[in-house]
């Protein structure tokens, strides 16, 4: 009888009487997050553009700006802060695309960088990861015009998410492999896992 109950286990919330005991111990390979933090970072950068077709550009004109690809980071330094914590400084790279307001088919890619320091549980061998970071706001304005180029000042707001991640092998209790259920026409209750947010 207990074996039949085990076979009925499906992903979701356990019943009020509790979940049955696991039937196996599995070794799985996962990314373990040792520590993480987030912060809003505001900054501005100037860039010169020579790629746009000469046209009627004026100071104060708006240049469209959008994130273009994954935000990445590379470790610059790591200082032992005691108690298993380290003060980690990373160089964060934010790729964006700027679009010619007079010709949307003309675009240029830029990567703006800045440094960020945080104290995290990030022992040696564990790498900082910033891939969940995102551009919250990006606005670019023409601040200079000459015969061959324009100077653009971009103001950005980035939600920086830093995670110290290491691929590890973990032992976990298991009920075996997942078996898909038949598809239904109307969706049931399916709350997705919310992504990291900045507030």
Secondary structure as UniProt FT lines:
FT   HELIX           2..7
FT   TURN            16..17
FT   STRAND          24..49
FT   TURN            59..60
FT   STRAND          62..67
FT   STRAND          72..82
FT   TURN            83..84
FT   STRAND          85..99
FT   TURN            101..102
FT   TURN            104..105
FT   STRAND          107..120
FT   TURN            124..125
FT   STRAND          127..129
FT   TURN            131..132
FT   STRAND          134..145
FT   STRAND          150..174
//
